[in-house]
Amino acid sequence: MYSMKSLIQRMFPFLISQKKSPKKNLVYLDYAATTPMDQRVLQVMNNVYSHSYWNSGALYTCGTETHSLIEGIRKNLKSLLHTQNHQIIFTRGGTDACNTGIRGVLNAVQVRNSDVVPHIILSPIEHSAVRKTVYALAGSGLCTYDEIAIQNSGEISLESVAQLLRPETVLICVQYCNNETGVIHPIRELAKMLRDQRKKQNSTYPYLFCDAIAAGYMAGIHIQSLDADMVTLSASKFYGPKSVGILAVRDTVALIPSITGGDQEFGILSGTLDPAQIVGLGKAYGLACEERELVRTEIKLIKNILQESLEKLSRKYPGKILCNTPEKSISHIVHFSILGIDSDYAVLYFDNAGFCVASGSACSAKSGGISHVVESLWQANQYGIPAKEYAHIRVSLGRGTTQAQAKSFLLTLENLMKKTNNSHK
């Protein structure tokens, strides 16, 4: 007879393998991938898990109290996000929010006019939650799509959008800022263009879908001012729990859900709500709003140190290092490329030195190859050397990042540059 532990060890040895102790003085520089949960958030979530776990759809007192708790969070978020004309829908994360919005629009279009194949316009550097959703829908014959030209900085070209607009265009997808390079797109200007287009066509379309997830806690998202018809956010980017997000939808937007079942979330997203996750999201975003300016001031200083040092390195090693983050960018992301080494090698080199950095979006970090963002950037700039000859590194900063850590990282980067330069002499 084997003990339960022996059986599990024989069947799943990786589950009982000896755990490696975490590295001392580990410097986390991948906050754009995810943020650690704030202990203040965890505390309120634990309280809800223990005392307010009831189904918010139930009619008995505990259920209605949980419903009131959720609606209180929704009301507060509407105030913090300035959503006078938008409804807040709680989703099961950022990807779920993007899918719910995009697929919901196409479902509604199909019901209204099944004879017309809807057209979508998107930037070529959208997150895969948007890109792959549009590609899948087009692959099924449910829509056609075109991609917007981008400028050298990575910012979309509004002229390109104007050229791509058609009478059957129902949706424009452009993120608030890019999750790899940090470039900020002209969403307000784009929204104005689409308002004019709707008036011209006497139509409710096209809608503007803005994935603002990469902005995290650094941008004070003012949805009313942003003027997008749909905006997505994810709690995992502002020190909240994973697998809970927001889809803010303008009152005039028609959505038909892809997932059917109950009538939760205004009939848009069926499924029993998790009050603890929602409370955690609400608490995390409230803290982000309270502390944003103080954090952003310090992070901007650190970002300036990184970018100034990258410029010095680019002069010291001409053509060997490129900074891909433009001046008009989100405060916490810096992206650069190093000639002559592989991205995986560079990430592991920094990891061995005690720094957690990324070679692209965490959602596709293990897929290999060059990211679509880098490919688009290389195409826009027409660099003479192929992108595959470079390592592409994203450093993203957070509340725990210090100037001392940034300077230590830069010393490690310079050592890598020396090593790379010497090996190619």
N, C-alpha and C positions, 0 to 999 in steps of 0.2 A: 504493500500500500504506500502510495506517495502522499506526502502532505500537500495541501492546497498550494503552498508556496512553491514546492518542487514541481508540481504539475504546470503552474503558470510559467515557471522559469524554463521548463522544457518546451512549452508551446510558444511562449513569447519572451525569449531571453532579453530582448531589448528593454522590456518593462522593468527588469530588476537589475539592469546593468549599473555599475557603480557610477554615481553622478559626479561629474567634475565640479570642483569648487569654483565659484565665480572668481574672475580675475580681480585682484585688488586694484583699486584706483581706475576702474573701467570708466572710460569717458564715452558717454552716449551722445552721438551726433547724428541721429536718425529720427528726429522728432516728427519729420514729415511722414514717416511710415506709420508711426503710432506714438502716443504719449503714455507715460505711466499714469495709472489712476491716482488722482489726488486723494489722500487719506480722508479728507473732509467729505469727499464724495462717497467713498466706501462706507463711511460711518452712517450716513443717512440711508444708503442703500440697504445696509444690514438691518437697520431699524425697520425698514419697509418689509424686507423679506421675513422678518420675525413677527411683525404685528399688522401689516396691511397687505397680505398676500391674496386677498379675496379677488374674485372675478368682478371686474368693474361693470359687467353687464347684468349682474344679479340684482333682483329687486329688494332683497332683504337689506337691513340697515348697514351691515359691514360692506356689502357690495356697493351700495350707493355712496358710502363714505369714501371708498376707494375711487369711485368714479369722480367724486368731487375733488379728490386729491390730484388726479390726473388732469382734470379740467383747470385746476388752479395753476398747475405747471404750464399748461398750454397757454393760458391767459398771460402769464408772466413772460413767456417766451415771445408771444406776439408783441408785447410791449418792448422787450429788449431788442427784438429784430426789426421793429417798426414795420409791422405787417398790417396796416389798416385795411388793405384790400385783398389780403391773402389769408388762407386758412393753413394752419399748421397740422400736418399729418405725420404721426409717428411711424417710423419704418424700422425694419430690422437691420439697419446699417446703411452705409452710403451707397453700396451697389444696389441694394433693394430700392432705395429712394430713386436712383437714376432709372432703373428698369421700370418702376411703377409709373414715373412721369412720362417717359418716352413711349412705352408700350400702351399706356393709357390713352395718350393722344391718338395714336394710330388706330386703336380699337374704336374710339369715338368717330374718327373720320370714316372708317369703314362702314359703320352703322349709318352715318349721315349720307354718304355718297359712295357706294361700293363700286361705281363705274370708273372712278378716278383713282389712279395709283398715286398716293401721296409722295411728295418729294421732301427730303431732309437735307439741310446744309449743316456741316459740322467742321470744326477746325481739325487739321490732321494731327494735332498734338493733344487731343482729348484723352482723358483717362480711359483705360480699357473698359471700365464699367459703362461708358457711353459709346465708345467706338465699336466694341464687339457687339453691343446690343443693336446698334444701327446696322452693322454688317450682317448680323444674323437675320434681322427683319428683311433686309434687302435680298439676302440669299433665299428667303422663303417667298419672295415675290410680293411682299407686303408694302414695299416702298422702293424708291430709288434714292440715290444720294449723290452729293458732290462735296468735295473738300475745299475749304478756303485756302487761298495762298497766304503764306506768312512772310513777314518782313525779315531782314537780317537779324533783328533782335529776338525773333520768335513771336512777336506780336502779330495778331491777325491783320489782314488788309481789309478795311471797310469797303474799298473799291471792288475787291474781289467778291465780297458778299453781294454787293449791288448787281454785279454782273451775273451772279448765279441764281438770283431770285427768279421764280417762275410763278404763274398763277396757281399752280398746284403745290407750291411750297407751303408746308404746314408747320414746320419746326426748324429753328436754328439752334444748334447746340454749341455754345462757347463757354468754356470754364472761366471762372473769375481770375484765377491765376494758374499757371502750369505747375504741376506737382513735381516736376524734375528740375526745371531751370528757374522757376519762380516768377517768370515774366507775367505782368498784369495786363489783361486785355481791356479794350475800351468798351465795356459793357453798356454804360449809359448812352454813349454815342450810337452804339448798335441798336439799343432799345428805341431811340428816337427814329432811326432809319426805318425800323419795322413798324412803328406807329404810323409813319407817313405811308408806308406800303399798304397797310390795312385800310387806311382812308382812301387811298387811290383805287384799291380793288373793291371797296365797300364790303370787306370781309373781316371775320374775327381772326383769320390766319394771316401771316404765320405767327406762332408763339415763339417766345425766346426762352430757352432752357439754359440755366446757368448753374453748372456744378461748382459750388463754392467750397467744397470739402477741403481742398488743399490749403485754403486760407487759414484753416484751423482757428486758433485763438488770436491770431495776429491782426486780422482785419476786422474792424468794427462794421460788420455787415448791416447795412441799412437798406432793407429790401424795398421799401417804398421809393427811396432815392435811386437805387440800382435800376428799378423799373423792369426787371425781368419778370416773365409770367410764371416761371417755376424756378426755385432755388433749392439746392440740396446741401445738407450739412451732415457731418458725422461726429458723434460724441468722442470717438477714439482719437480725434485730432485736437481736442481741447481738454485733455485730462479727465475724461469721463469714461464710462464703460464701453466696451466694444459691442458690436451687434445691435446698436440702436442709433437711429438717425432721424433727420427731419426732411420732409418734402413740403416746402411752402408753395402753395398753389393759389394763383389769383382767382378771385371769385368767378370771373367770366370764362375760365378755362374748362373745357369739357373733357372729362376723363372717364373711361370705362375700364374697370379693373381686369387684370389677367388672372388673378387668383380669386376664386369665388368661394363662398361659404357663409359666414355671418355678415352682419352689416357694420362691423367695426370701422372706425376712422372714416365716417361719413360714406360708408359703402365703397371706399376706394381700396382698402387693404384689409382683407379678412384675417381673422385670427385673434386669439385671446391676448390682450395687452399685458405686458409685464410692467406692473407699476413701479417696481424697484429700478428697472432700467430707465424708465422715463423720469423718475425722480432724480436719478443719478445724472442724466443728461441735463435736466433743468438746473441742478445744483452746480454742475461743472460750467455750464455756460454763464450762469450768474456770477460765479467767481472770476471767469475769464473777463467779463465786462468790468468788474470792480478793479481788477489788477492789471488790465491790459496795458495802460499807458506806461506804468512803471516798468513792466517787463519789456515792452517794446522799445523803450528808450535804451535799456541796457543791451538788448539784442542787436539793435541798430549799431551801437558802438562796436560790438563784437564782429558783426558782419562787415563793417568798414575796415576793421583790422585785417580780416581775411582777404577782402578784395584788394586792399592796398598791397598786401604781401604777395598776392597772386600776380598783380601788375609788375612788382619788382622782380619776381621770379621769371615772368615772361620776358623781361628785358635782359635778365641774366642768362636765360636759356632761350634765345630767339627761336620761335617756331616750335618749341618743345612743349609749351603749356598754353592753353587757351582758357579764358574765363568766359563761360557761356551765359552768365546771369547779367542781364542788362541793368541800367540804372533804374528803369521803371519796373520794379519787381517787389515781391512780398518780402517782408523784413527778415525772415528766418531761413531763407534758402540761398545757398551758393552752389553753383555747378561749374565744374571745370574738367578739362581733358588733358591727358598727359600722353605725348607721343612716344611710341616704342615699347609699350607694355600692354598687357591684357587687363581688362577691367576686373576680372575675378582675382588676378594676381594682386592688383592694387588694393582691393577690398581686404584680402587676406593679409597683406603686408601691414595695413593699418590695424587690422584686428589683432595681429600678433604683437603690435606695439601698444595695444590697449584702447584702440579707438573704433567705435562702431559707426561706419559710414555706409553709404549705399552706392550701387552702380546704376540705379534707376528706380522705377516704381517698385515698392515691395511686393505688389501683386504679381509682378512678372520677373522678379529678380533671378529666379532659378530656371527661366525658360531659355536662357542663352541668347547669343546674338546681340545686335545693336538695337536699342530701343527705338520705337517709331518717332519719339521726340527728337532724339539725336539725328536720326536719318533726315527728318524734316529740316532741322537746323542746318545740317551739312548741305542739303539741297538748296536752301535759301541763300546760303553764303558762298556756295560753289567753291569750297575749299579744294585745293589741288590734291591733298593727301586724303585717301579714303578714311571714313570714320572708324573702320575696323582696325586701323593702325594705332588707334588711341585707346587709352583707358578713360572711361567717363565716370566721374565721381560726383555724387551729391552729398553735401554737408548741410544738415539742417539743425537749427539751434532751438533751445527750449529754456524753460524757467531755470533749469539746473546748470545751464552752460555758463562758464566763467571766462573772463579774459585770459586768465592763466592757462586754462585748458585749450583755448584757441591758439595761444602762442606755442604751447607744447605740441599741438597738432601740426602747426606750421613748421616747426623744427623737424618733425618726423617726415613731413612732405619734402622738405629741402634735402634730407638724407636720401629719400627715395629718388629725387631728381639727380643728385650726385651719382648715385648708384646706377641709375638708368643711363645717364650721360657718359659715364666711364665705360659702361659695357658696350656702347655704340661707337667708341673712338677707334 
